[in-house]
Amino acid sequence: MSDLPFDTQTGLLAANRPGDNAEPMSVSELSGALKRTVEDRFGHVRLRGEISGWKRAASGHAYLCLKDDAAVIDGVIWKGQAAALAFTPQDGIEVIATGRVTTYPGRSKYQIVIERMELAGEGALMALFERLKAQLAGEGLFDAARKKPLPFMPRTIGVVTSPTGAVIRDILHRLTDRCPGHVLLWPVKVQGQGAAAEVAAAIRGFDALKPGDPVARPDLLIVARGGGSIEDLWAFNEEPVVRAIADCRIPIISAVGHETDTSLSDFAADLRAPTPTAAAEIAVPVCAELQSLLAELGLRAERCARRYQARAEERLQALVRVLPRRDALLGPQRQRADDLAARLDRALGDRLGRGRRDLDRAGAMLRPAMLDQRVARARDRLASARRLLDSLHPEKPLDRGYAWVSARPGGGVVGTAAAARQAGALTLHFADGEVDAQAGRGVERASAKAYPGKKPEQPTLF
């Protein structure tokens, strides 16, 4: 017999042993029993620990571990509770998680299902602040090179703040006192759950406006909130708000809290204002000061113009003193004019004398005897021309026995025998009349017999 309380001998088949009065349990039955026991005993717990291994699944659920110096417990935050967290968890942050402990039968592990998670005091909040600050600074979101210059006098100013607080009234009052303009308010929550999402959406909404839209695109944005604790101002430390400010193409003034308060939005903005009222003072100049400055500049411009005029008068007077007198300048010209006038008188007298001499010569040539001689010479030239014309008349040779031949009808001159034979009917023109004739072969034969060999050409009448 063995000394052990139970029989340790094993067989091939399971069998009841002395003292074993319970039926064997399945693994699922044991896991279910453990799950019920744990959930009944630890249905509501609050754990303080440091976050480790934080990750968010594609489903929206979040998984993490909570640890201290000696132990670690897995945790899960379902999608609805994860979206409602007031901050973005990060590894190394100490938190207080409220939920219930349960088991996960699939892995034989126990875990806490977190329903609410808060930072474990201001120290943890500041640690989260510094971690996020270092992360965003490492990405270059706070670099001075990213800062945009503010417009000198914006026409439209967009304000992202609560519509019911004193902040918007202070901003509007200060803007009205300094330089009234067009203000667009995008109302948002500035504290509590969902505040960071609303502020980020407002900034991106203003930045999405385009010139020409029904709502005017602001030239400058003011993101403002009144004073409070670091927990009250935490929405302006959230990563979505900081990234929206850094990505905005419109210059932004951050005016969150009082002068001693600092938020990550201040580092990302193009300029930090100590208070919302100071942001309004920075945003626009004083209209009265501008009017005074314009008046002063106008007076300075007028004085400068008068000074230039006075200096020009002085230079003109100095030039007048060194210029020669008018008589000295015009004396030679006047003398030359007198000399030319005298020469003109003499030239006119000489020209008149030459004209008179020419007239006398022409008058002498117009005496009656000279005219008679010219008339006689002209008559002689006319008589010679008439005789030449008579000698050249085509009918003058007819008086000496010549005749000329024309064809009938038409009256064209016939100058050759061939033309006469071709014409047939001819007309012979004599000095005392005309005779019709008919050309024929007998005449041609007679002409050929009368002139053997080469036929003489008909002599010309001229």
Salt bridges, closest charged atoms under 4 A:
GLU39 OE2 - LYS35 NZ 3.06
GLU39 OE2 - ARG100 NH1 3.72
ASP74 OD2 - LYS109 NZ 2.55
GLU94 OE2 - ARG48 NE 2.80
GLU118 OE2 - ARG116 NE 3.55
GLU139 OE1 - ARG243 NH2 2.81
ASP177 OD2 - HIS173 NE2 3.11
ASP207 OD1 - ARG217 NH2 3.40
ASP207 OD1 - ARG249 NE 3.29
GLU239 OE2 - ARG243 NE 2.80
ASP247 OD2 - ARG204 NH2 3.49
ASP266 OD2 - ARG272 NE 3.15
ASP270 OD2 - LYS148 NZ 3.39
GLU281 OE2 - ARG174 NE 3.35
GLU296 OE2 - ARG303 NH2 3.68
GLU302 OE2 - ARG306 NH2 2.57
ASP358 OD1 - ARG361 NH2 2.19
GLU434 OE2 - HIS429 ND1 3.03
ASP436 OD1 - ARG408 NE 3.38
GLU444 OE1 - ARG421 NE 3.57
